[in-house]
Amino acid sequence: MNLDQNQHSVYSLNYHLIMVVKYRRKVINDVISSRLRELFERIAVPYSITVLEWNHDIDHIHVLFKAAPRSELSKFINAYKSASSR
């Protein structure tokens, strides 16, 4: 297991996020998934978040990512949902 560290601690914070399309509509294809991943990675930089794995099905997306302890996950998720809904 790879551990991350800062000045005073060692950590490994991994998260599994599942995002579902409203009403489970079948709208996600490879092009949309790659655009959503591009948005996710761009918004993740200021929050110290790194994508480990990205998978999608026709009506949902699975994201496995790691974050630093100081990351504000709720603000990050809100920023991502806001940007991806446009």
Secondary structure, 3 states (H helix, E strand, C coil): CCCEECCCCEECEEEEEEEECHHHCCCCCHHHHHHHHHHHHHHHHHHCEEEEEEEECCCEEEEEEEECCCCCHHHHHHHHHHHHHC
